[in-house]
Amino acid sequence: MTTVIHSVRLIDGGTVTEDSWVAFQDGVVLRTGTGDEWRALAPGDTGVAFDGEGAFLAPGFVDIHGHGGGGAAFDDGADAIRTARALHRAHGTTRAVLSLVTASVDDLADRVAVIAELAEADPTILGSHLEGPFLDPGHKGAHTESLLRAPDTAAIARLVDAGRGTVRQVTLAPELPGGLDAVSQFVAAGVAVAVGHTDATEDDAFAAFDAGATILTHAFNAMPGIHHRAPGPVVAALRDHRVTLEIIADGVHVHPDVVALAFAQAPGRIALITDAMAAAGAADGHYELGGLAVTVTDGTARLDADGAIAGSTLTQDAALREAVAAGIPLAAAVGALTAVPARAVGVDDRFGSFAVGRAADAVLLDDALTVRAVWVDGIRT
């Protein structure tokens, strides 16, 4: 059975193409084109044709950093993960790395194992992201300080082994004792290493990138800012073409003008993430994040203890709208939700574009960039 989505403005590869179509077969992209050539691919009862009515069609979004949604957190087991994934999938996130907040190594090993098991049955789960415990206490954000620690070989091996190949990303502070060795150990295990929750200088960050780190976790947040005599990790990441910079474009974490600056300085290297906690897609109120009390007011989550921002309530379609409102061209903003994050965690050979043979994931968006329909592996969800 072939599915064709036609009469759309196709957003892929940095361009928007009018009067386009994409054909899916056996869960992957079969062909793309323009005009009415699609009619030969979905005749009668041997195919399905979906009229996009001039809407935008983008590859399925890939979120490499989010903690939950729909009232549920990824730390809280299989049922919670399913609930949160359903919420984000409805907003266009067809594939996701599940982020875990700081906990004991024992607890993290258990949670990574749960995600590994789920990923075997649910291919929309790309694996886990360990955001901690190897973080700087001075830039802990919404992480429990008493559980933070310097990395060591045994702890890293335990976490990687528990994931059975599904630990996809780790955030760490490279200036901690053993930090650079940890970067090398994780990279050797096939894990993408991100610099974050860090007091790193520019030189520290460059050293981490030379050791194999390739991501900057939620750039500008939980790290030293840019100073004209102390450039810090953000400038290091902007100057190093090996590095992808995560950005939380929710209008709270990073000013829209700074979002635009990052896109201008690092074209093709910005990944729009949600960093969403359980309140994404849910009501304001009281929540918990990694054992810490959080209150969400007008969609902004803050720790009760000190008022620090505690993740976001963002979905990726909302991040797209925020980025476009900040002046980012639509095709570049979509790339930051698709090809760039997929490349950052090493899955761009399967996801993030409409190239032939890639997964048949798609998001249909109206002129207001609101999600109208979502396909995963060629099936409308």
ABEGO torsion letter per residue (X at the ends): XBBBBBGBBBBBGGBBBBGBBBBBBGGBBABBBBEAAAAAABBEAABBBBBAGGBBBBBBBBBABBAEEGGBBAAAEAAAAAAAAAAAAAAGBABBBBBBBBBBAAAAAAAAAAAAAAAAABAABAEBBBBOABBBAAAAEBBBAAABBBBBAAAAAAAAAAAGGABABBBBBAABBGAAAAAAAAAAAGBBBBBBGBABBAAAAAAAAAAGBABBBGBGBGBBBBBAABAEAAAAAAABAABBBBBBBAGAABBAAAAAAAAAABBGABBBBAGBBAABGBBBEBBBBGGBBBBBBGGBBBBAAAGBBBEBABBAAAAAAAAAAAGBBAAAAAAAABAAAAAAAGAAAABGBABBGBBBBBBBBBAAGBBABBBBGGBBX
